[in-house]
Amino acid sequence: MVTVTVRALTGDQILAAIDDLAALRMTVFAEWPYLYDGDPAYEAGYLREFVEAPDGILVAACDGGRVVGAATASPMQAQKAEFRAPFEARGLDVSRLFYFGESVLLPEYRGQGIGHAFFDHREAQARKCNASAATFAAVIRPADHPDRPVDYVPLDAFWRKRGYAPVEGLVTHLAWKDHRDAADTPKPMQYWLRRF
């Protein structure tokens, strides 16, 4: 039995794994609730941004030489305007805020503590960078969405156990193409936040 290892990757290591990481993001985000019809070139470019962001971190879960999960984080100041805008509109200081990007893990590896390890690594990086809080955004889908699986259990309880809570009214909109769509459409994304 191969043990899964979880570790932070540095710039060159991220670059070497970009194709695998891009494929992983597309596989996991194709599932509910994101339903993302991904583009490999976009994914590779997105991951390169994290390599270039000062103090950014990419945490990888590897089963032998295979990347089976990944999570990203970087200072909110390094994020695009649409990520920062809801905080800035409220007069919140983004210079002390750390943004947690995706946390993706293949289904067969879930429920083994890897998600907690992803948060542990990212929170440690946020504290190292003197952040006063960490935040992430989760897509909001209607309860009656036709693609919602009957047995779907949202991650809200997991996030709350880690000390995160949704911030009322703190929502941004990001556009991507769902499987059933012909083009990108904006989706509401609810911010969750934990103060350190």
Kinemage of the C-alpha trace (Angstrom):
@kinemage 1
@onewidth
@group {chain A} dominant
@subgroup {mainchain}
@vectorlist {calphas} color= white
{ca met a 1} P 0.000 0.000 0.000
{ca val a 2} L 1.414 3.391 -1.031
{ca thr a 3} L 1.153 6.161 1.536
{ca val a 4} L -0.063 9.537 0.340
{ca thr a 5} L 2.366 12.330 1.119
{ca val a 6} L 1.270 15.966 1.414
{ca arg a 7} L 3.890 18.656 0.917
{ca ala a 8} L 4.364 22.193 -0.316
{ca leu a 9} L 5.869 22.550 -3.785
{ca thr a 10} L 8.337 25.268 -4.742
{ca gly a 11} L 8.409 27.190 -8.026
{ca asp a 12} L 10.374 24.698 -10.151
{ca gln a 13} L 8.508 21.727 -8.669
{ca ile a 14} L 5.180 23.387 -9.495
{ca leu a 15} L 6.297 24.094 -13.050
{ca ala a 16} L 7.332 20.446 -13.483
{ca ala a 17} L 3.898 19.279 -12.282
{ca ile a 18} L 1.741 21.873 -14.060
{ca asp a 19} L 0.253 19.510 -16.659
{ca asp a 20} L -0.714 16.960 -13.988
{ca leu a 21} L -2.104 19.666 -11.724
{ca ala a 22} L -4.115 21.226 -14.552
{ca ala a 23} L -5.622 17.827 -15.435
{ca leu a 24} L -6.465 17.233 -11.766
{ca arg a 25} L -8.258 20.583 -11.454
{ca met a 26} L -10.274 19.874 -14.591
{ca thr a 27} L -11.246 16.393 -13.350
{ca val a 28} L -12.396 17.476 -9.897
{ca phe a 29} L -14.049 20.736 -10.967
{ca ala a 30} L -16.039 18.871 -13.626
{ca glu a 31} L -18.039 17.426 -10.704
{ca trp a 32} L -20.850 19.103 -8.757
{ca pro a 33} L -21.028 21.866 -7.631
{ca tyr a 34} L -18.617 23.472 -10.129
{ca leu a 35} L -19.573 21.545 -13.307
{ca tyr a 36} L -16.576 23.181 -14.974
{ca asp a 37} L -15.953 22.493 -18.641
{ca gly a 38} L -12.218 23.152 -18.375
{ca asp a 39} L -9.526 24.344 -20.719
{ca pro a 40} L -5.994 22.904 -20.236
{ca ala a 41} L -4.246 26.066 -21.459
{ca tyr a 42} L -6.226 28.267 -19.053
{ca glu a 43} L -5.509 25.878 -16.192
{ca ala a 44} L -1.764 25.863 -16.849
{ca gly a 45} L -1.733 29.678 -16.991
{ca tyr a 46} L -3.712 29.921 -13.760
{ca leu a 47} L -1.247 27.661 -11.966
{ca arg a 48} L 1.714 29.626 -13.302
{ca glu a 49} L 0.210 32.730 -11.655
{ca phe a 50} L 0.533 30.999 -8.303
{ca val a 51} L 4.182 30.236 -9.013
{ca glu a 52} L 4.792 33.921 -9.669
{ca ala a 53} L 2.764 35.290 -6.726
{ca pro a 54} L 5.048 36.365 -3.874
{ca asp a 55} L 4.506 34.110 -0.843
{ca gly a 56} L 2.112 31.877 -2.802
{ca ile a 57} L 1.987 28.198 -1.929
{ca leu a 58} L 0.837 25.078 -3.734
{ca val a 59} L 0.331 22.007 -1.569
{ca ala a 60} L 0.273 18.661 -3.371
{ca ala a 61} L -0.939 15.250 -2.264
{ca cys a 62} L 1.013 12.526 -4.040
{ca asp a 63} L 0.438 8.787 -4.182
{ca gly a 64} L 3.883 7.653 -5.236
{ca gly a 65} L 4.715 9.838 -8.228
{ca arg a 66} L 1.062 10.639 -9.024
{ca val a 67} L -0.496 13.952 -7.957
{ca val a 68} L -3.939 13.073 -6.527
{ca gly a 69} L -4.792 16.363 -4.853
{ca ala a 70} L -3.698 19.987 -4.646
{ca ala a 71} L -4.496 23.213 -2.848
{ca thr a 72} L -3.278 26.753 -3.468
{ca ala a 73} L -3.034 29.966 -1.473
{ca ser a 74} L -1.438 33.400 -1.776
{ca pro a 75} L -1.816 36.887 -0.345
{ca met a 76} L -5.105 38.480 -1.426
{ca gln a 77} L -3.123 41.439 -2.789
{ca ala a 78} L -1.721 39.086 -5.460
{ca gln a 79} L -5.204 38.095 -6.637
{ca lys a 80} L -7.178 39.553 -9.533
{ca ala a 81} L -9.400 42.586 -8.961
{ca glu a 82} L -12.629 40.564 -8.961
{ca phe a 83} L -11.356 38.536 -5.992
{ca arg a 84} L -10.327 41.631 -4.010
{ca ala a 85} L -13.273 43.863 -4.937
{ca pro a 86} L -15.861 42.699 -2.342
{ca phe a 87} L -13.359 43.255 0.485
{ca glu a 88} L -12.148 46.601 -0.824
{ca ala a 89} L -15.750 47.783 -1.315
{ca arg a 90} L -16.275 47.215 2.423
{ca gly a 91} L -13.073 49.013 3.309
{ca leu a 92} L -11.372 45.810 4.484
{ca asp a 93} L -7.575 45.705 4.419
{ca val a 94} L -6.566 43.062 1.861
{ca ser a 95} L -2.877 43.473 2.758
{ca arg a 96} L -3.413 41.279 5.855
{ca leu a 97} L -5.665 38.770 4.104
{ca phe a 98} L -4.649 35.410 2.635
{ca tyr a 99} L -6.706 33.883 -0.173
{ca phe a 100} L -7.117 30.116 -0.376
{ca gly a 101} L -7.695 29.041 -3.959
{ca glu a 102} L -8.874 25.595 -4.884
{ca ser a 103} L -8.613 22.473 -2.802
{ca val a 104} L -9.059 19.518 -5.150
{ca leu a 105} L -8.750 15.833 -4.346
{ca leu a 106} L -9.702 12.737 -6.315
{ca pro a 107} L -12.788 11.032 -4.802
{ca glu a 108} L -11.027 7.816 -3.784
{ca tyr a 109} L -8.645 9.784 -1.527
{ca arg a 110} L -11.291 11.760 0.364
{ca gly a 111} L -12.089 11.179 4.017
{ca gln a 112} L -8.478 10.371 4.971
{ca gly a 113} L -7.443 13.705 6.499
{ca ile a 114} L -5.833 15.122 3.360
{ca gly a 115} L -8.249 18.068 3.260
{ca his a 116} L -7.194 19.004 6.806
{ca ala a 117} L -3.534 18.763 5.770
{ca phe a 118} L -4.235 21.155 2.892
{ca phe a 119} L -5.697 23.694 5.332
{ca asp a 120} L -2.871 23.144 7.854
{ca his a 121} L -0.195 23.952 5.249
{ca arg a 122} L -2.028 26.981 3.873
{ca glu a 123} L -2.856 28.402 7.295
{ca ala a 124} L 0.794 27.985 8.335
{ca gln a 125} L 1.855 29.941 5.238
{ca ala a 126} L -0.712 32.666 5.978
{ca arg a 127} L 0.564 33.053 9.545
{ca lys a 128} L 4.178 33.064 8.337
{ca cys a 129} L 3.230 35.983 6.086
{ca asn a 130} L 1.597 37.837 9.033
{ca ala a 131} L -1.936 37.518 7.677
{ca ser a 132} L -4.680 38.313 10.171
{ca ala a 133} L -7.280 36.200 8.363
{ca ala a 134} L -7.744 33.617 5.613
{ca thr a 135} L -10.598 33.437 3.152
{ca phe a 136} L -11.903 31.341 0.283
{ca ala a 137} L -14.902 31.476 -2.031
{ca ala a 138} L -17.400 28.672 -2.652
{ca val a 139} L -19.865 28.583 -5.530
{ca ile a 140} L -23.543 29.102 -4.708
{ca arg a 141} L -25.861 26.790 -6.637
{ca pro a 142} L -29.662 26.698 -6.379
{ca ala a 143} L -31.068 23.790 -4.361
{ca asp a 144} L -33.194 22.718 -7.337
{ca his a 145} L -30.343 22.747 -9.883
{ca pro a 146} L -30.919 19.852 -12.328
{ca asp a 147} L -27.344 18.548 -11.952
{ca arg a 148} L -27.332 18.459 -8.135
{ca pro a 149} L -26.706 14.853 -6.992
{ca val a 150} L -29.362 13.461 -4.663
{ca asp a 151} L -26.716 12.328 -2.158
{ca tyr a 152} L -24.613 15.523 -2.250
{ca val a 153} L -23.260 16.654 1.123
{ca pro a 154} L -21.809 20.180 1.088
{ca leu a 155} L -18.499 20.888 2.809
{ca asp a 156} L -19.977 23.536 5.126
{ca ala a 157} L -19.602 21.391 8.287
{ca phe a 158} L -15.941 20.660 7.456
{ca trp a 159} L -15.206 24.341 6.885
{ca arg a 160} L -16.990 25.387 10.094
{ca lys a 161} L -14.976 22.805 12.052
{ca arg a 162} L -11.830 24.513 10.728
{ca gly a 163} L -13.106 27.843 12.119
{ca tyr a 164} L -14.436 29.374 8.882
{ca ala a 165} L -17.834 31.007 8.465
{ca pro a 166} L -19.602 32.649 5.524
{ca val a 167} L -19.575 36.454 5.647
{ca glu a 168} L -23.038 37.787 4.892
{ca gly a 169} L -23.099 39.842 1.716
{ca leu a 170} L -19.469 39.117 0.859
{ca val a 171} L -19.996 37.617 -2.599
{ca thr a 172} L -18.126 37.902 -5.868
{ca his a 173} L -19.010 36.610 -9.337
{ca leu a 174} L -16.694 34.510 -11.470
{ca ala a 175} L -17.491 33.256 -14.954
{ca trp a 176} L -16.806 29.821 -16.379
{ca lys a 177} L -18.444 27.408 -18.771
{ca asp a 178} L -20.665 24.719 -17.295
{ca his a 179} L -20.959 21.445 -19.210
{ca arg a 180} L -24.466 22.327 -20.368
{ca asp a 181} L -23.601 25.909 -21.407
{ca ala a 182} L -22.423 27.253 -24.752
{ca ala a 183} L -20.296 29.978 -23.160
{ca asp a 184} L -19.008 31.307 -19.840
{ca thr a 185} L -21.698 32.494 -17.422
{ca pro a 186} L -21.151 34.328 -14.115
{ca lys a 187} L -21.614 32.314 -10.903
{ca pro a 188} L -22.026 33.788 -7.413
{ca met a 189} L -19.200 32.858 -5.036
{ca gln a 190} L -19.716 33.158 -1.274
{ca tyr a 191} L -16.667 34.136 0.791
{ca trp a 192} L -15.885 32.253 3.973
{ca leu a 193} L -13.418 33.737 6.447
{ca arg a 194} L -11.394 32.789 9.520
{ca arg a 195} L -9.506 35.290 11.640
{ca phe a 196} L -6.243 34.227 13.292
